[in-house]
Amino acid sequence: MANSQITKKVLANALKELMRSKSLNKISIQDIVDRCGLNRQTFYYHFHDIFTIYLVGFTKKKLLKKLFNTKAIKTGKKDFTRSLNILRIINLFA
């Protein structure tokens, strides 16, 4: 996994942990970076704001669920290619 992806995952996991004890609108960027030992500049390099991490995670999860709840992977080359394209799009947000 590339360093950029690792950093995004660390930031997203910090948000996920914080959401166990606080609502999203009560969490600050400083809370997130303090939780994972990074700085605000690093956060803003990867994300526009807190809601971006949240939406990207939600969208990725929703797309994966939709993809794997269909039989697209098993039905043929065209559907398999479509599935791979969806996974590529999802990976852009990872």
N, C-alpha and C positions, 0 to 999 in steps of 0.2 A: 504494500500500500504506500502511495506517495505521501511525503510529509504534509502536503496541503490537505489531503484527505484525512490523515491522522489528526491534524489540528482541528478540522471541522468536526470530526467525531468527538474529540475531547470537549469542545465547546458545547456541542449538542447534548452530550451526556451530562455536563454540568447543569445545563438548563433542565434536563429531565429530572435530575436529582433535586434541584431546587423546587421544582413544581410539586414535589411530594409534600412539601411543607408550606408553600406559598402559592397564591394564585399568580397567573402569568403577568397581570398588570401591576403586581407588587414587586416583581423581580427587576433589578437594574442590571445593566451591562457590567457594572462594577462587581455586583454579586457573582455573576457568571465567571468573570476573569479571576476573581479572588478564589473561587472554588477550584479552578483548575490550574492556577499558578501562571497564567498568561497576563498580557497587558491589553489595555483598551485598543491600542493601535493594531494589535494582532487580530482582535475581534473584528474591527472595522475593515481590515484587509480582506476578510473572508465573508462577512455578512454586513448588510445595510443596517439592520436593527434586530432586536430580539424576536420580533414577529416573523422575520425572514427565516430564522432557524426553525421556528415552530411550524410555519407553513410548508417549508421544504420537507420537514420530517413527516408531516401529515399527508402531503401530496404524494411523497414517495411511498408511504405505507399504503395509501389508498390505491395507487396505481399497481403496486405489487399484488395487493389483494385481488383486484379486478383481473389482473393477468393470470394469476394462478387459480382463480375460481372458474376460469373458462377451460375448455378443452383444446385451446388453440395450439398448445405445444404438441399434442398428439395427433392432430388432424391432417397435417400435410406441410409441404415445403413453404407454400405461400403464408400460411398461418404461423409457421415457425419463424419465418423471416420477419413477419409483423411483430411477433413476440420479442425477437432480438432487438428490433428497432425501439420498442417500448423500453426494454432494459437499458439501451444506450441513452435514451432520454432521461430515464431515472438516474442513471449514473452521472449525468451532468449536474444534478442537484445534490449528489452525495458528498 
